Amino acid sequence: MNIAEWITLKGGIVHRAEALDAGWRARGLRAAVGAGAIQVIRRDWLATADAPLDLRAAAAAGGRIGCVTLARERGWWMPEGADDRRHLSVKPHARNPGESPEHVIHWTKPLAPVSRYALRESVEDALAHIAECAPYESAHAIWESAARVEKLSAAALQRVQWTGLAARRLADEITELSDSGLESIFVTRLGPWGLPLRQQLRLAGRFVDLVIGDSLVIQIDGYAHHSSAAARTRDVAHDAELTLRGYTVLHFTYAQIIHDWPAVERTIARAIAAGLHLRTVRSENVIAVG
């Protein structure tokens, strides 16, 4: 294995000291650079030609990728229209990496330590930056997604020594119940109404996204909903069973929730005005996750 192959296995970019610690000789590194097999970034970083652009930018800035950039890399749910610029985290007294319309720089002291040679900030630091950087509704949805993906309990998030008010508020409000970012946004928007909201209840043998009051069931149909005719048939049958038991079932799509929320809100308000959330339902064992 040559040095370029080793760096590729390490993710495409490594610190020079890390390569020397692994047994590669300085002479060999210089030779690989001279032959064009690897490139030098900011003197101390060695990268292959196909190293991820985000990591190359972090190395060049003397920082780490973070905030929504790390969120995207880790597969956290991102709302439509979220900031697509590259977010980098640098220490408070680090050298200024310079202004760029493509970058957002976060100058903060880390909450959680990472490896000396890491080019990604910690999950906790990314969440803290998202809390300050994104609108509350979007930040809440991203935090809920991060809790699912990273398997972080609400209690664990509350124990973190958050330094910002926004992060502390989000840590106190995360429920771990939202099955998607879209569901998190839905619940956040309805929260001020002051109605009893229960998420992920098992009714008539299947989980439903949300129940308002006693009997108004909300099902949120995201991008991947109804992937087959069989799935659609099961959904219709379940809706019918819930109706026969006394529930009212309303379905809303991604497009409705994101692009036509006033109409969604009005529909739910009409259902509540008609008392559809207070109907008597057939007694059964209700199971809530979490």
C-alpha positions in Angstrom: 0.0 0.0 0.0 1.3 3.4 -0.9 0.7 6.7 1.0 -2.1 7.8 -1.4 -4.0 4.5 -0.9 -3.5 4.8 2.9 -4.9 8.4 2.9 -7.8 7.3 0.8 -8.7 4.6 3.5 -8.5 7.4 6.1 -11.1 9.4 4.3 -9.0 11.2 1.7 -7.3 13.7 4.0 -5.0 13.3 7.1 -2.8 15.5 9.2 0.9 15.2 8.4 1.7 14.3 12.1 -0.9 11.5 11.9 0.9 10.1 8.9 4.3 10.3 10.6 2.8 8.7 13.7 1.6 5.8 11.5 5.1 5.1 10.3 5.3 7.0 7.0 8.6 8.7 6.5 8.9 12.4 5.8 11.0 11.7 2.7 8.3 9.5 1.3 5.6 12.1 2.0 7.7 14.7 0.1 8.2 12.3 -2.8 4.4 11.6 -3.0 3.7 15.3 -3.0 6.3 16.0 -5.7 4.9 13.2 -7.9 1.4 14.6 -7.6 0.0 11.6 -5.8 -1.1 13.7 -2.9 -1.6 17.4 -2.2 -0.6 19.6 0.7 -3.3 21.9 2.3 -2.2 24.6 4.7 1.2 23.0 5.2 0.1 20.3 7.6 -2.7 18.4 5.8 -2.2 15.8 3.1 -5.1 15.0 0.7 -5.8 12.9 -2.3 -7.4 14.6 -5.4 -10.8 13.2 -4.5 -10.8 14.2 -0.9 -14.3 15.6 0.2 -14.5 19.3 -0.6 -16.0 20.1 2.9 -13.0 18.5 4.6 -10.5 20.2 2.3 -12.2 23.5 3.2 -12.1 22.8 6.9 -8.4 22.0 6.7 -7.7 25.1 4.7 -9.5 27.2 7.3 -7.8 25.6 10.2 -11.2 24.4 11.6 -13.8 21.7 11.3 -17.0 21.3 9.4 -20.0 21.8 11.7 -23.6 23.1 12.1 -25.9 22.2 9.2 -22.9 21.0 7.1 -22.2 18.2 9.6 -26.0 17.6 9.9 -26.2 16.9 6.2 -23.2 14.6 6.2 -24.7 12.6 9.1 -28.1 12.3 7.5 -30.1 14.5 9.8 -33.4 15.7 8.4 -33.0 19.1 6.8 -36.0 21.4 6.0 -36.5 22.8 2.6 -34.6 26.0 2.0 -32.1 25.3 4.8 -28.8 27.2 4.4 -26.6 25.3 1.9 -23.4 27.2 2.6 -20.5 25.4 4.1 -20.4 25.9 7.9 -17.0 25.7 9.6 -16.1 25.9 13.2 -12.9 27.4 14.4 -11.5 28.1 17.9 -12.1 31.7 19.3 -8.4 32.7 18.9 -7.6 30.9 15.7 -6.2 32.6 12.7 -8.9 34.3 10.6 -9.6 32.0 7.6 -10.8 35.0 5.5 -14.2 35.9 4.2 -16.0 33.8 1.7 -19.6 33.9 0.4 -19.5 30.1 0.4 -18.6 29.8 4.1 -20.1 30.6 7.5 -17.6 30.6 10.3 -18.5 29.8 13.9 -16.0 31.1 16.4 -16.7 29.1 19.5 -15.0 27.1 22.2 -16.0 23.4 21.8 -18.5 21.8 24.1 -17.2 18.3 23.5 -13.6 17.3 22.7 -12.8 15.5 19.5 -9.6 14.0 18.2 -6.7 16.4 17.7 -6.8 15.6 14.0 -10.6 15.6 13.5 -12.0 17.7 10.7 -15.6 17.4 12.0 -16.9 19.0 15.2 -18.8 17.0 17.7 -22.5 16.2 17.5 -23.1 18.4 20.5 -21.3 21.4 19.0 -23.1 21.0 15.7 -26.4 21.0 17.6 -25.4 24.1 19.5 -24.5 25.9 16.3 -27.7 24.9 14.7 -29.7 26.2 17.7 -28.1 29.7 17.1 -27.9 29.6 13.3 -31.3 28.2 12.2 -34.8 29.5 12.8 -36.4 27.9 15.8 -38.8 25.7 13.9 -36.1 24.3 11.6 -33.7 23.9 14.5 -36.3 21.9 16.5 -36.9 19.6 13.5 -33.1 19.1 13.0 -32.6 18.4 16.7 -35.4 15.8 16.8 -33.8 14.1 13.7 -30.4 14.2 15.3 -31.8 12.6 18.5 -33.2 9.7 16.4 -30.1 9.2 14.1 -27.5 9.6 16.9 -29.7 7.7 19.5 -29.5 10.6 21.9 -32.2 10.6 24.7 -33.9 13.7 25.8 -32.3 13.2 29.2 -28.8 13.0 27.7 -29.4 16.2 25.7 -30.6 18.0 28.9 -27.4 17.0 30.7 -25.1 18.7 28.2 -23.7 22.0 29.5 -25.2 24.2 26.7 -23.9 27.8 26.7 -26.7 29.3 24.7 -30.3 30.0 25.6 -31.6 28.6 22.3 -29.8 25.3 22.8 -31.1 25.0 26.4 -34.6 25.6 25.2 -34.4 22.9 22.5 -32.8 20.4 24.9 -35.8 20.9 27.2 -38.4 20.5 24.5 -37.0 17.5 22.6 -39.5 14.6 23.0 -37.9 11.8 20.9 -41.4 11.1 19.6 -41.5 12.7 16.1 -41.0 10.1 13.5 -39.8 12.6 10.9 -38.7 16.2 10.7 -42.0 17.0 9.0 -43.9 15.6 12.0 -41.7 17.7 14.3 -42.6 20.9 12.4 -46.2 20.0 12.5 -46.2 19.5 16.3 -44.2 22.7 16.8 -46.7 24.7 14.8 -49.7 23.3 16.7 -48.1 23.5 20.2 -49.3 27.1 20.9 -52.9 26.0 20.5 -52.7 24.4 23.9 -54.5 21.2 22.9 -53.6 17.7 24.1 -51.2 16.3 21.4 -50.1 12.7 21.6 -47.5 11.3 19.1 -46.9 7.8 17.8 -49.8 6.0 19.4 -50.7 2.5 18.4 -54.4 2.4 17.4 -56.2 -0.5 15.8 -52.9 -2.4 15.5 -50.8 0.3 13.8 -49.0 3.5 14.9 -50.5 6.8 14.0 -48.5 10.0 13.8 -50.5 12.3 16.0 -53.8 12.3 18.0 -55.3 15.7 18.9 -57.6 15.4 22.0 -59.4 12.1 22.2 -60.3 11.3 18.6 -58.7 13.5 15.9 -56.0 11.4 14.1 -53.4 13.2 12.0 -51.4 11.2 9.5 -48.4 12.9 7.8 -47.5 11.6 4.4 -43.9 12.5 3.6 -41.9 12.0 0.5 -41.7 8.2 0.8 -45.3 7.6 1.6 -47.3 5.0 -0.3 -44.3 3.3 -1.9 -46.6 0.5 -3.2 -50.2 -0.3 -3.9 -50.2 -2.8 -1.1 -49.1 -0.1 1.4 -51.8 2.2 0.2 -54.4 -0.6 0.6 -53.2 -1.2 4.2 -53.5 2.6 4.9 -57.0 2.8 3.6 -58.1 -0.3 5.5 -56.6 1.2 8.7 -58.3 4.5 8.1 -61.6 2.7 7.8 -61.1 0.8 11.0 -60.3 3.9 12.9 -63.4 5.6 11.5 -65.6 2.7 12.6 -64.1 3.0 16.1 -65.1 6.7 16.3 -61.9 8.5 15.2 -61.7 11.2 12.5 -58.6 10.7 10.3 -57.0 13.6 8.4 -54.0 13.1 6.1 -51.6 15.9 5.1 -48.8 15.7 2.5 -45.3 17.3 2.6 -46.4 19.9 0.0 -49.4 20.9 2.1 -47.5 21.3 5.3 -44.5 23.1 3.8 -46.2 25.2 1.1 -49.8 25.6 2.2 -49.7 25.6 6.0 -52.6 28.1 6.3 -54.9 25.7 4.6 -53.8 22.8 6.8 -54.2 24.9 9.9 -57.7 26.0 8.8 -58.7 22.3 8.2 -57.7 21.3 11.6 -59.3 24.3 13.2 -62.6 23.4 11.5 -62.3 19.9 12.8 -61.8 21.1 16.3 -64.7 23.6 16.0 -66.9 20.7 15.0 -65.8 18.8 18.1 -64.2 16.0 16.2 -61.3 15.8 18.7 -63.8 15.1 21.5 -65.8 12.2 20.1 -66.2 9.0 22.1 -64.1 6.3 20.7 -64.3 2.5 21.2 -62.3 1.5 24.2 -59.0 -0.2 23.5 -55.4 -0.4 24.7 -53.4 2.5 23.5 -49.7 2.1 23.3 -47.4 5.1 23.0 -43.8 4.8 22.0 -41.1 6.4 24.1 
